[in-house]
Amino acid sequence: MVDGQLDWRDYIVSTPGVLRGKPRIKGTRIPVSLILGYLAAGNATDRIVDEFPDLTKEHIAACLNYARDLSEFEVAAA
């Protein structure tokens, strides 16, 4: 945990040989983008976990924290 929040790095990996390097839930072939899409469509965490038995609520929270960190990323000015 970082600052009381789940550290997404414990749950999300990206490796070139799996899903062409797309971020995915560690130990699965479930891409983060799929989970974020389910959330964006209004699906509740419990429904997503029911649909993907390999997932936990922590995995879904990690996806949200990952997306938050990406949205806060700033590119250094050249």
VENWO-V708929 format. One record per backbone hydrogen bond with DSSP energy under -1.0 kcal/mol. CO is the residue of the C=O (numbers start at 1). NH is the residue of the N-H. If there is no record, write none. Layout:
co:nh
CO:NH
CO:NH
This chain:
co:nh
2:5
5:2
7:10
8:11
8:12
11:26
13:24
15:18
18:21
19:22
23:32
24:13
25:28
30:25
31:35
32:36
33:37
34:38
35:39
36:40
37:41
38:43
39:42
44:48
45:49
46:50
47:51
48:52
52:55
56:60
57:61
58:62
59:63
60:64
61:65
62:66
63:67
64:68
65:69
66:70
67:71
68:72
